[in-house]
Amino acid sequence: MRPHKQLKISVLLEDPHVKRWHMNLARGSPVAAEVALRRIGALSGLLGLKPLEMVEKARSDLAGFQDLLEDSVAILESEGSKVKTSFLTTNNNGLVVVTSGCPRSI
């Protein structure tokens, strides 16, 4: 697995899609928006993919992307990390990440 290098928040927010997503989340909860942004940064660094690349990969092959995420979780757990798992599903508007029963659209 690649080195775990989290993308900087300032770099993530240069992407207009990420910035819009973050602003929409922040309207509901600024704290939750910051946590979600850090998580996206960590996942981007782990997978070596930009956020939009993750969305495109998931849209083109959802099952394959889910497998990639599950494999990443297994590796992190084997390294001793505690990982909160989620799953991806799709709707007509894009991807939805469901964590602890709380869906968030990407």
Secondary structure as GFF3:
##gff-version 3
##sequence-region A 1 106
A	DSSP	alpha_helix	9	12	.	.	.	ID=ss1
A	DSSP	alpha_helix	16	28	.	.	.	ID=ss2
A	DSSP	alpha_helix	30	47	.	.	.	ID=ss3
A	DSSP	alpha_helix	51	60	.	.	.	ID=ss4
A	DSSP	alpha_helix	62	78	.	.	.	ID=ss5
A	DSSP	beta_strand	87	91	.	.	.	ID=ss6
A	DSSP	beta_strand	94	99	.	.	.	ID=ss7
A	DSSP	beta_strand	102	105	.	.	.	ID=ss8
###
